[in-house]
Amino acid sequence: MWRGARLHWNPEAEHLFGWKAEEVLGRKLEELAPQQWRRMAPILRRVLEGETIREEETTRLTKDGRTRHVRLSAAPLRGADGRIFGALGMMTDVSESRLAEHAMRDSEVRFRIAAQTAPISIYDWNMLSGESTLGRTV
């Protein structure tokens, strides 16, 4: 019976978080990573009360203390009698996407500053119609 311990840990989880299966299986999260437990306990409580979590974005720490941005989904596990006896959780690493989004925002800010301060004219060009319009002259 499930008592809060991990029963499955796949190779991708090893890669994502840095813990080997033998370090994790059978151990409770509060033993393995107490700082993570404080953040996961409310989510686990929701799932054990019957809620399904769909793609919530959050951060998690790796074994060596690095932060990973993840998309979390979790659902209650039910027995034949319909009673909840555990939870199934899946996390997808979205760290690279978050870094790319931040880089894009930074690039847009730099471009906006350059466009507002440079002595240039800016045109909008619709590649489908071939039309162009003068946006503004600085």
N, C-alpha and C positions, 0 to 999 in steps of 0.2 A: 504494500500500500504506500502511496505517496505521502511523504512527511516533510516536504519542502526541499528535498535533495534533488539534484540533477540526475536524471535517468538516461539522458542522451546528450551527446556533445559531438558534433560532426567536424570533419577536417576544416571546413570553412570557418567554424567558430574558433578553432585553434588558431587559424591564420589571422582572423579579425582581432581576437582578444589576447592572444599570446599564451593562453593556458592550454596544456595538453589534456586530452581526455582523462588520463589517469589522475591528473591533479584535481579534476572537477567532479567526475562522476561519484555520486553518493555523498557529496558534500553540500551543505547549505550555503547559499550566497552570503549570509551574514558571517559565516566562518571564513569564506574565501576572500571576500572584499566588503568589509563592514561599511565603508563609505558609500559603496554602491547600494547596499541593502536599504539604507535610509531613503534612497530615491526610488528603488524598485518596489518596496513594501506597499505603498499606496496603489500602485498599478496592479500588483499581484492580488491585493485585497479586492479590487474591482472585478478582476477576472474570476476569482473564487466566489464572488457573489453573483456570477452569471453574465457579466458584461463581456462583450467581445470588443477588443481594441483593434482599430483598423488604422494602420499607417500613421501613428503618431511619431513626429520627429523629436528626437531627444539626443543627448550625448551620453556616452558611456566611456569609462576608463579602461585601458588595456592593462595587462599585468605589469608592464613597465611604467605605467602612469600617464601614457599619452591619451589624449582625448580623441574619440571617434564620434562622428556624427552618424547616427543610425536612424532608420525608419523601423519602428517597432509595431508588430502585430501580435496579438495574443488572444487566445480563446480558452474557455473552460473545457476540461476533459470530463465527460460524463460516462458513468457506468451503464449497464443494461437497465438498471432501475431508474435512470435519469438523474441520479444524484451526482453532484460534482465531486470528483476525487483528485483533481489536479489541474494543471494548466499547461498549455502548449504555447511557447513563444518563439517568434522568429524575428531576427533583426537583419536588416539590409544595410550595408555600409554605404552612406551617401556623403562621406567626407570629401571625396574629390569633387563632387557636384557642388558642395557648399563652397569649397575653395575657388572653383571656377566662377560661381556667382559673385563672390566677393571681388575677385579680380576684374570681372566685367563691370561691376558697380564702380570700382576705383577708376577703371579706364574711362567710363562714361563721365565721371566727375572731372577727370583731367581734360578730356576732350571739350566738355562744356566750358571750362575755364579758358582753354585755349581759344575756342570759338568766340567767346565773349570779349576777349582782350586783344586778339590779333586784328590788325587792320586789313580785313578780308571781306569778301562777299561770299555768302553761303547760298547755294542753289539746292533745290530739291529736284531730283530727277526720277520720274516714274519710268522704270525700265520696260514695263509692258506697253505703255502708250507712247513712250518717247517724249512726253511733255516734260518741260522743266520750268520751274518758277523761281524767281529770286526770293529767297527767304528773308534776308536782311543784310545790310551792309554795316560793318562795324567801323 
